[in-house]
Amino acid sequence: MRLVVFNRDGLLNEPTDNGITQLSDWRPITGAIEALAKLSQAGFTLVVANNQPEIAEGKLELDTLEAIHTRLNELVENRGGTISAIFYCPHSEDSQCPCRKPNTGLIDAIELEFSVPATDMLLVTNTHDDIELAQKVGAQAFWIRTANTESDSAVETFPDVRQAVDHIICHY
């Protein structure tokens, strides 16, 4: 199984200053949904893993998060793709919980659910925490430059999700 883990906020959807707290706040980045569907159609298993501190902060209700994830899944399915699972950490930034990236809890859970070792996973991200996580678990990481992030020279870098997906399809 070829498994690709995607960060969500700022990578698949437009970022907001205070996080995504309403379904109406969630807007996909141009081309991201089509790229996910294309990767799925090429035989890759897609997983999303995201920190959601807004839950612990009381800014985001679990029902709203589920509605956002349902919308993401629907959009990808409407283009012929599948997201196999969405994992998230609901804890605050200062909680030191094992599932909050860059800790390994979310990747550990993905390993268990899909029986795929982290060293066989690809991680597509726009956060330094995810790069640190990939290095901890031995996953191959790909950096997506966004308006809000500086490039991480330690990993392959792409201007958007579409180009990273094309690279993954050609080389993995």
N, CA, C and O of each residue as an XYZ file, in Angstrom:
688
protein
N       0.843     -1.181      0.000
C       0.000      0.000      0.000
C       0.890      1.247      0.000
O       1.830      1.357      0.788
N       0.577      2.172     -0.890
C       1.278      3.450     -0.950
C       0.403      4.486     -0.238
O      -0.662      4.857     -0.732
N       0.862      4.943      0.922
C       0.058      5.802      1.779
C       0.662      7.200      1.862
O       1.855      7.362      2.120
N      -0.183      8.206      1.638
C       0.249      9.604      1.684
C      -0.577     10.326      2.741
O      -1.807     10.297      2.715
N       0.123     10.975      3.674
C      -0.507     11.730      4.748
C      -0.400     13.217      4.420
O       0.682     13.719      4.117
N      -1.522     13.906      4.483
C      -1.581     15.343      4.212
C      -1.940     16.102      5.475
O      -2.825     15.694      6.226
N      -1.245     17.217      5.706
C      -1.723     18.204      6.659
C      -2.965     18.827      6.011
O      -3.158     18.679      4.805
N      -3.814     19.522      6.787
C      -5.020     20.091      6.190
C      -4.972     21.609      6.087
O      -4.974     22.155      4.984
N      -4.929     22.283      7.209
C      -5.084     23.741      7.209
C      -3.911     24.443      6.548
O      -2.751     24.210      6.889
N      -4.239     25.308      5.594
C      -3.222     26.042      4.865
C      -2.607     25.254      3.728
O      -1.829     25.794      2.941
N      -2.950     23.985      3.636
C      -2.424     23.122      2.575
C      -3.553     22.684      1.647
O      -3.441     22.802      0.426
N      -4.632     22.183      2.224
C      -5.793     21.757      1.446
C      -6.885     22.818      1.459
O      -7.685     22.908      0.528
N      -6.913     23.619      2.516
C      -7.895     24.701      2.607
C      -7.205     26.010      2.943
O      -6.118     26.035      3.520
N      -7.862     27.091      2.567
C      -7.338     28.427      2.830
C      -7.214     28.628      4.335
O      -8.124     28.278      5.087
N      -6.095     29.189      4.777
C      -5.942     29.451      6.211
C      -6.770     30.654      6.641
O      -7.140     31.499      5.825
N      -7.051     30.712      7.927
C      -7.682     31.897      8.514
C      -6.829     32.335      9.699
O      -6.031     31.554     10.217
N      -6.996     33.564     10.119
C      -6.183     34.087     11.217
C      -6.426     33.354     12.533
O      -5.495     33.173     13.317
N      -7.648     32.934     12.782
C      -7.999     32.305     14.060
C      -8.378     30.842     13.917
O      -9.061     30.296     14.784
N      -7.951     30.201     12.846
C      -8.301     28.800     12.628
C      -9.674     28.666     11.995
O     -10.437     29.629     11.910
N      -9.969     27.468     11.559
C     -11.266     27.174     10.954
C     -12.217     26.785     12.072
O     -12.020     25.753     12.714
N     -13.245     27.588     12.317
C     -14.168     27.310     13.419
C     -15.613     27.117     12.966
O     -16.467     26.739     13.768
N     -15.892     27.371     11.696
C     -17.223     27.192     11.120
C     -17.073     26.546      9.753
O     -16.065     26.746      9.076
N     -18.062     25.781      9.347
C     -18.026     25.178      8.012
C     -17.869     26.258      6.949
O     -17.187     26.046      5.946
N     -18.488     27.404      7.158
C     -18.395     28.492      6.169
C     -16.986     29.078      6.078
O     -16.659     29.743      5.095
N     -16.143     28.838      7.097
C     -14.741     29.286      7.060
C     -13.890     28.399      6.161
O     -12.831     28.814      5.690
N     -14.354     27.187      5.927
C     -13.536     26.183      5.235
C     -13.702     26.336      3.719
O     -14.778     26.102      3.168
N     -12.601     26.738      3.056
C     -12.600     26.898      1.598
C     -11.383     26.179      1.040
O     -10.258     26.479      1.440
N     -11.580     25.240      0.125
C     -10.416     24.526     -0.421
C      -9.516     25.452     -1.232
O      -9.980     26.389     -1.881
N      -8.234     25.167     -1.178
C      -7.265     25.884     -2.001
C      -7.431     25.415     -3.446
O      -7.613     24.222     -3.689
N      -7.372     26.307     -4.370
C      -7.537     25.981     -5.785
C      -6.615     24.829     -6.189
O      -5.404     24.883     -5.977
N      -7.197     23.812     -6.760
C      -6.447     22.675     -7.273
C      -6.191     21.568     -6.269
O      -5.821     20.462     -6.665
N      -6.376     21.827     -4.985
C      -6.056     20.811     -3.973
C      -6.993     19.605     -4.045
O      -6.536     18.465     -3.961
N      -8.271     19.837     -4.196
C      -9.239     18.733     -4.241
C      -8.974     17.852     -5.462
O      -8.966     16.625     -5.361
N      -8.760     18.479     -6.602
C      -8.479     17.718     -7.823
C      -7.187     16.916     -7.674
O      -7.099     15.786     -8.153
N      -6.197     17.492     -7.019
C      -4.925     16.783     -6.811
C      -5.124     15.557     -5.925
O      -4.570     14.494     -6.207
N      -5.907     15.695     -4.859
C      -6.190     14.545     -3.999
C      -6.892     13.440     -4.783
O      -6.533     12.267     -4.676
N      -7.884     13.820     -5.562
C      -8.614     12.825     -6.350
C      -7.687     12.132     -7.345
O      -7.758     10.916     -7.523
N      -6.838     12.889     -7.977
C      -5.886     12.326     -8.942
C      -4.963     11.319     -8.266
O      -4.718     10.243     -8.813
N      -4.458     11.648     -7.103
C      -3.564     10.745     -6.375
C      -4.298      9.478     -5.950
O      -3.749      8.381     -6.038
N      -5.516      9.625     -5.497
C      -6.333      8.468     -5.130
C      -6.584      7.577     -6.346
O      -6.462      6.355     -6.263
N      -6.930      8.186     -7.455
C      -7.187      7.425     -8.682
C      -5.942      6.702     -9.171
O      -6.044      5.697     -9.876
N      -4.767      7.203     -8.805
C      -3.501      6.562     -9.192
C      -3.147      5.395     -8.257
O      -2.097      4.771     -8.411
N      -4.018      5.109     -7.301
C      -3.824      3.946     -6.445
C      -3.221      4.218     -5.081
O      -2.904      3.280     -4.350
N      -3.059      5.472     -4.726
C      -2.513      5.815     -3.416
C      -3.621      5.883     -2.375
O      -4.753      6.254     -2.688
N      -3.297      5.529     -1.147
C      -4.204      5.678     -0.018
C      -3.948      7.046      0.589
O      -2.809      7.384      0.912
N      -5.011      7.836      0.745
C      -4.894      9.201      1.255
C      -5.412      9.286      2.673
O      -6.486      8.775      2.991
N      -4.630      9.942      3.527
C      -4.997     10.187      4.916
C      -4.701     11.644      5.223
O      -3.715     12.205      4.745
N      -5.564     12.250      6.024
C      -5.335     13.615      6.498
C      -5.053     13.534      7.992
O      -5.747     12.823      8.718
N      -4.037     14.260      8.455
C      -3.702     14.319      9.882
C      -3.460     15.775     10.247
O      -2.598     16.429      9.659
N      -4.212     16.287     11.212
C      -4.167     17.717     11.512
C      -4.305     17.971     13.003
O      -5.067     17.286     13.686
N      -3.578     18.943     13.504
C      -3.797     19.435     14.862
C      -5.021     20.336     14.852
O      -5.160     21.171     13.958
N      -5.913     20.185     15.830
C      -7.128     20.999     15.930
C      -7.247     21.607     17.324
O      -8.160     21.261     18.073
N      -6.327     22.516     17.683
C      -6.366     23.092     19.032
C      -7.626     23.902     19.302
O      -7.968     24.156     20.457
N      -8.315     24.307     18.245
C      -9.540     25.090     18.424
C     -10.599     24.316     19.211
O     -11.473     24.922     19.831
N     -10.529     22.982     19.192
C     -11.480     22.176     19.980
C     -11.218     22.394     21.467
O     -12.140     22.704     22.221
N      -9.963     22.235     21.891
C      -9.614     22.421     23.295
C      -9.865     23.856     23.757
O     -10.184     24.096     24.921
N      -9.719     24.790     22.848
C      -9.915     26.207     23.178
C     -11.390     26.599     23.209
O     -11.722     27.733     23.553
N     -12.274     25.674     22.854
C     -13.703     25.961     22.856
C     -14.169     26.775     21.675
O     -15.293     27.277     21.683
N     -13.336     26.923     20.651
C     -13.685     27.713     19.463
C     -14.316     26.870     18.359
O     -14.945     27.401     17.444
N     -14.141     25.541     18.454
C     -14.614     24.644     17.399
C     -15.344     23.473     18.034
O     -14.785     22.760     18.867
N     -16.575     23.280     17.644
C     -17.369     22.147     18.127
C     -17.031     20.905     17.305
O     -16.741     21.000     16.112
N     -17.072     19.759     17.945
C     -16.775     18.501     17.271
C     -17.719     18.269     16.088
O     -17.288     17.770     15.048
N     -18.994     18.622     16.231
C     -19.945     18.476     15.121
C     -19.530     19.318     13.917
O     -19.689     18.892     12.774
N     -19.004     20.499     14.172
C     -18.547     21.363     13.085
C     -17.322     20.760     12.405
O     -17.219     20.774     11.179
N     -16.394     20.232     13.199
C     -15.218     19.578     12.621
C     -15.641     18.407     11.738
O     -15.119     18.235     10.636
N     -16.582     17.610     12.220
C     -17.071     16.485     11.420
C     -17.734     16.967     10.128
O     -17.596     16.322      9.088
N     -18.445     18.084     10.182
C     -19.062     18.651      8.974
C     -17.991     19.107      7.985
O     -18.148     18.930      6.777
N     -16.911     19.689      8.486
C     -15.804     20.103      7.625
C     -15.181     18.889      6.958
O     -14.910     18.906      5.757
N     -14.955     17.840      7.729
C     -14.365     16.626      7.169
C     -15.303     15.957      6.167
O     -14.856     15.426      5.151
N     -16.593     15.984      6.454
C     -17.572     15.437      5.510
C     -17.521     16.219      4.200
O     -17.558     15.629      3.120
N     -17.438     17.529      4.295
C     -17.371     18.365      3.082
C     -16.117     18.052      2.269
O     -16.186     17.908      1.048
N     -14.969     17.945      2.944
C     -13.721     17.591      2.268
C     -13.862     16.243      1.561
O     -13.502     16.108      0.391
N     -14.383     15.255      2.272
C     -14.580     13.933      1.669
C     -15.514     13.988      0.468
O     -15.234     13.378     -0.564
N     -16.619     14.713      0.593
C     -17.579     14.819     -0.513
C     -16.935     15.430     -1.757
O     -17.131     14.941     -2.870
N     -16.171     16.497     -1.561
C     -15.534     17.157     -2.702
C     -14.561     16.222     -3.416
O     -14.526     16.180     -4.646
N     -13.772     15.471     -2.646
C     -12.825     14.531     -3.249
C     -13.580     13.400     -3.939
O     -13.220     13.005     -5.049
N     -14.623     12.873     -3.295
C     -15.421     11.798     -3.898
C     -16.105     12.265     -5.178
O     -16.203     11.499     -6.137
N     -16.576     13.504     -5.208
C     -17.224     14.047     -6.409
C     -16.269     14.125     -7.595
O     -16.705     14.210     -8.743
N     -14.974     14.098     -7.320
C     -13.958     14.119     -8.377
C     -13.364     12.728     -8.606
O     -12.372     12.578     -9.318
N     -13.983     11.711     -7.993
C     -13.568     10.334     -8.242
C     -12.489      9.795     -7.328
O     -11.904      8.754     -7.627
N     -12.202     10.472     -6.217
C     -11.171     10.024     -5.293
C     -11.732      9.637     -3.942
O     -12.931      9.763     -3.692
N     -10.853      9.164     -3.072
C     -11.247      8.752     -1.728
C     -10.184      9.175     -0.724
O      -8.992      8.958     -0.939
N     -10.621      9.775      0.364
C      -9.763      9.962      1.526
C     -10.114      8.821      2.463
O     -11.259      8.700      2.899
N      -9.136      7.985      2.773
C      -9.411      6.774      3.557
C      -9.647      7.049      5.024
O     -10.378      6.303      5.675
N      -9.049      8.100      5.567
C      -9.244      8.431      6.979
C      -8.771      9.843      7.255
O      -7.917     10.386      6.553
N      -9.346     10.421      8.295
C      -8.903     11.719      8.783
C      -8.634     11.568     10.278
O      -9.512     11.178     11.048
N      -7.406     11.886     10.668
C      -6.987     11.833     12.064
C      -6.747     13.259     12.540
O      -6.281     14.099     11.770
N      -7.060     13.538     13.796
C      -6.792     14.876     14.317
C      -6.488     14.809     15.811
O      -6.931     13.906     16.520
N      -5.728     15.782     16.256
C      -5.440     15.971     17.671
C      -6.318     17.116     18.152
O      -6.217     18.226     17.628
N      -7.190     16.871     19.150
C      -8.084     17.918     19.637
C      -7.504     18.747     20.789
O      -8.203     19.575     21.373
N      -6.246     18.525     21.108
C      -5.653     19.126     22.304
C      -5.004     20.478     22.016
O      -4.686     20.798     20.870
N      -4.815     21.261     23.070
C      -4.216     22.587     22.946
C      -2.711     22.485     22.702
O      -2.096     21.438     22.908
N      -2.150     23.583     22.264
C      -0.729     23.613     21.947
C       0.146     23.317     23.156
O       1.234     22.762     23.004
N      -0.301     23.672     24.338
C       0.521     23.475     25.536
C       0.214     22.174     26.281
O       0.700     21.976     27.394
N      -0.570     21.301     25.693
C      -1.003     20.086     26.395
C       0.067     19.001     26.488
O      -0.004     18.138     27.364
N       1.041     19.035     25.610
C       2.086     17.996     25.579
C       1.508     16.593     25.382
O       2.098     15.611     25.833
N       0.369     16.496     24.719
C      -0.235     15.182     24.480
C       0.576     14.429     23.426
O       1.258     15.057     22.616
N       0.516     13.103     23.421
C       1.306     12.328     22.463
C       0.796     12.413     21.020
O       1.526     12.068     20.091
N      -0.454     12.870     20.820
C      -0.975     12.899     19.449
C      -0.763     14.247     18.764
O      -0.945     14.356     17.551
N      -0.386     15.263     19.512
C      -0.199     16.578     18.890
C       1.117     16.609     18.116
O       2.192     16.418     18.684
N       1.012     16.852     16.808
C       2.213     16.943     15.994
C       3.078     18.083     16.491
O       2.544     19.165     16.734
N       4.365     17.914     16.655
C       5.238     16.920     16.044
C       5.420     15.614     16.825
O       6.269     14.801     16.460
N       4.639     15.395     17.891
C       4.695     14.091     18.552
C       4.139     13.034     17.606
O       3.468     13.371     16.631
N       4.403     11.787     17.875
C       4.151     10.733     16.892
C       2.800     10.033     17.002
O       2.531      9.112     16.232
N       1.947     10.443     17.933
C       0.699      9.728     18.178
C      -0.206      9.544     16.970
O      -0.761      8.463     16.777
N      -0.368     10.586     16.149
C      -1.237     10.446     14.968
C      -0.633      9.458     13.966
O      -1.350      8.639     13.393
N       0.670      9.534     13.757
C       1.322      8.588     12.832
C       1.261      7.177     13.405
O       1.055      6.219     12.659
N       1.436      7.035     14.715
C       1.309      5.716     15.348
C      -0.075      5.124     15.081
O      -0.199      3.940     14.768
N      -1.109      5.950     15.206
C      -2.482      5.492     14.958
C      -2.688      5.116     13.492
O      -3.364      4.133     13.188
N      -2.108      5.894     12.591
C      -2.214      5.577     11.160
C      -1.516      4.256     10.865
O      -2.042      3.429     10.121
N      -0.336      4.054     11.444
C       0.387      2.781     11.280
C      -0.492      1.606     11.704
O      -0.574      0.601     10.998
N      -1.144      1.733     12.851
C      -1.990      0.651     13.360
C      -3.200      0.403     12.469
O      -3.523     -0.744     12.157
N      -3.862      1.469     12.064
C      -5.086      1.305     11.267
C      -4.810      0.724      9.881
O      -5.601     -0.068      9.369
N      -3.692      1.115      9.278
C      -3.437      0.712      7.896
C      -2.344     -0.346      7.753
O      -2.059     -0.797      6.644
N      -1.741     -0.736      8.856
C      -0.650     -1.733      8.831
C       0.453     -1.326      7.859
O       0.972     -2.146      7.102
N       0.795     -0.048      7.901
C       1.855      0.504      7.070
C       2.856      1.172      8.005
O       2.480      2.056      8.775
N       4.124      0.766      7.952
C       5.103      1.427      8.810
C       5.330      2.876      8.366
O       5.233      3.203      7.183
N       5.627      3.715      9.325
C       5.844      5.132      9.024
C       6.935      5.327      7.986
O       6.882      6.276      7.203
N       7.910      4.453      7.970
C       9.005      4.585      7.007
C       8.543      4.381      5.572
O       9.272      4.714      4.637
N       7.349      3.842      5.385
C       6.790      3.669      4.044
C       5.775      4.750      3.684
O       5.194      4.717      2.599
N       5.561      5.700      4.578
C       4.586      6.768      4.338
C       5.258      7.975      3.690
O       6.450      8.221      3.873
N       4.460      8.716      2.931
C       4.858     10.018      2.402
C       4.034     11.066      3.139
O       2.840     10.868      3.367
N       4.654     12.165      3.508
C       3.981     13.215      4.265
C       4.077     14.524      3.496
O       5.175     15.017      3.236
N       2.923     15.091      3.131
C       2.866     16.340      2.382
C       2.391     17.425      3.338
O       1.324     17.309      3.940
N       3.195     18.488      3.474
C       2.910     19.450      4.528
C       3.365     20.862      4.195
O       4.089     21.106      3.230
N       2.915     21.767      5.025
C       3.369     23.154      4.997
C       3.753     23.614      6.396
O       3.812     24.816      6.653
N       4.018     22.668      7.316
C       4.372     23.054      8.685
C       5.701     22.432      9.103
O       6.027     21.304      8.732
N       6.442     23.184      9.869
C       7.720     22.681     10.386
C       7.494     21.541     11.372
O       8.323     20.637     11.466
N       6.379     21.570     12.112
C       6.064     20.463     13.027
C       5.964     19.145     12.272
O       6.422     18.111     12.760
N       5.368     19.176     11.084
C       5.237     17.942     10.296
C       6.581     17.473      9.764
O       6.825     16.270      9.671
N       7.452     18.407      9.414
C       8.799     18.023      8.967
C       9.529     17.346     10.123
O      10.172     16.313      9.940
N       9.427     17.931     11.304
C      10.038     17.321     12.497
C       9.450     15.941     12.754
O      10.179     15.001     13.070
N       8.144     15.817     12.620
C       7.477     14.526     12.795
C       7.997     13.503     11.791
O       8.325     12.378     12.167
N       8.073     13.876     10.537
C       8.568     12.962      9.500
C       9.974     12.486      9.828
O      10.294     11.309      9.661
N      10.810     13.400     10.294
C      12.175     13.023     10.654
C      12.183     12.055     11.830
O      12.990     11.126     11.848
N      11.308     12.248     12.808
C      11.232     11.355     13.977
C      10.870      9.933     13.585
O      11.436      8.973     14.109
N       9.913      9.799     12.650
C       9.386      8.470     12.321
C      10.006      7.864     11.065
O       9.743      6.705     10.743
N      10.822      8.633     10.357
C      11.475      8.121      9.159
C      10.614      8.156      7.912
O      10.866      7.414      6.962
N       9.600      9.009      7.901
C       8.745      9.153      6.716
C       9.391     10.128      5.730
O      10.170     10.996      6.124
N       9.064      9.977      4.458
C       9.515     10.898      3.415
C       8.585     12.104      3.423
O       7.372     11.942      3.291
N       9.129     13.310      3.575
C       8.311     14.520      3.629
C       8.484     15.359      2.373
O       9.543     15.358      1.745
N       7.430     16.068      2.022
C       7.421     17.013      0.909
C       6.847     18.326      1.422
O       5.779     18.354      2.033
N       7.569     19.411      1.166
C       7.189     20.732      1.647
C       6.432     21.479      0.564
O       6.853     21.515     -0.593
N       5.300     22.080      0.952
C       4.532     22.931      0.052
C       4.705     24.370      0.525
O       4.356     24.710      1.655
N       5.247     25.209     -0.354
C       5.398     26.630     -0.031
C       4.018     27.291     -0.038
O       3.234     27.120     -0.971
N       3.750     28.031      0.999
C       2.517     28.811      1.044
C       2.886     30.241      1.400
O       4.031     30.526      1.750
N       1.916     31.133      1.311
C       2.171     32.534      1.630
C       2.575     32.711      3.090
O       3.247     33.683      3.436
N       2.170     31.777      3.942
C       2.416     31.924      5.374
C       3.602     31.109      5.878
O       3.860     31.100      7.082
N       4.332     30.423      4.999
C       5.408     29.558      5.470
C       6.684     29.781      4.684
O       6.659     30.072      3.488
N       7.778     29.642      5.367
C       9.085     29.676      4.731
C       9.432     28.264      4.266
O       8.967     27.288      4.854
N      10.225     28.152      3.239
C      10.637     26.858      2.716
C      11.494     26.117      3.730
O      12.249     26.725      4.489
N      11.368     24.815      3.732
C      12.215     23.964      4.566
C      13.197     23.279      3.635
O      12.823     22.371      2.893
N      14.435     23.704      3.668
C      15.424     23.223      2.702
C      15.837     21.773      2.934
O      16.566     21.203      2.123
N      15.381     21.171      4.033
C      15.761     19.792      4.340
C      14.973     18.774      3.517
O      15.330     17.596      3.497
N      13.920     19.202      2.847
C      13.073     18.270      2.101
C      12.746     18.833      0.722
O      12.934     20.021      0.461
N      12.255     17.961     -0.153
C      11.838     18.423     -1.482
C      10.699     19.414     -1.334
O       9.788     19.216     -0.530
N      10.759     20.480     -2.117
C       9.817     21.581     -1.991
C       9.058     21.774     -3.298
O       9.620     21.662     -4.387
N       7.760     22.068     -3.162
C       6.899     22.292     -4.321
C       6.052     23.542     -4.092
O       5.755     23.886     -2.948
N       5.663     24.221     -5.168
C       4.882     25.451     -5.002
C       3.421     25.204     -4.619
O       2.759     26.102     -4.100
N       2.914     23.992     -4.870
C       1.525     23.695     -4.514
C       1.316     22.186     -4.452
O       2.184     21.405     -4.843
N       0.161     21.800     -3.959
C      -0.172     20.386     -3.787
C      -0.209     19.668     -5.140
O       0.207     18.513     -5.240
N      -0.696     20.336     -6.162
C      -0.790     19.699     -7.479
C       0.568     19.222     -7.967
O       0.693     18.096     -8.447
N       1.582     20.064     -7.849
C       2.904     19.671     -8.336
C       3.519     18.585     -7.458
O       4.234     17.717     -7.959
N       3.250     18.624     -6.161
C       3.739     17.553     -5.286
C       3.085     16.224     -5.652
O       3.754     15.191     -5.688
N       1.792     16.247     -5.922
C       1.070     15.036     -6.313
C       1.612     14.483     -7.629
O       1.814     13.275     -7.753
N       1.847     15.340     -8.599
C       2.412     14.875     -9.873
C       3.768     14.205     -9.650
O       4.065     13.178    -10.260
N       4.584     14.787     -8.779
C       5.888     14.208     -8.456
C       5.729     12.839     -7.787
O       6.427     11.887     -8.136
N       4.819     12.751     -6.838
C       4.583     11.488     -6.127
C       4.123     10.403     -7.104
O       4.620      9.277     -7.063
N       3.189     10.738     -7.969
C       2.686      9.755     -8.935
C       3.817      9.262     -9.835
O       3.898      8.068    -10.125
N       4.669     10.149    -10.270
C       5.761      9.772    -11.180
C       6.874      8.992    -10.497
O       7.518      8.157    -11.132
N       7.110      9.244     -9.226
C       8.308      8.690     -8.570
C       8.026      7.666     -7.481
O       8.963      7.054     -6.967
N       6.777      7.462     -7.116
C       6.473      6.510     -6.045
C       5.384      5.542     -6.478
O       4.994      4.666     -5.707
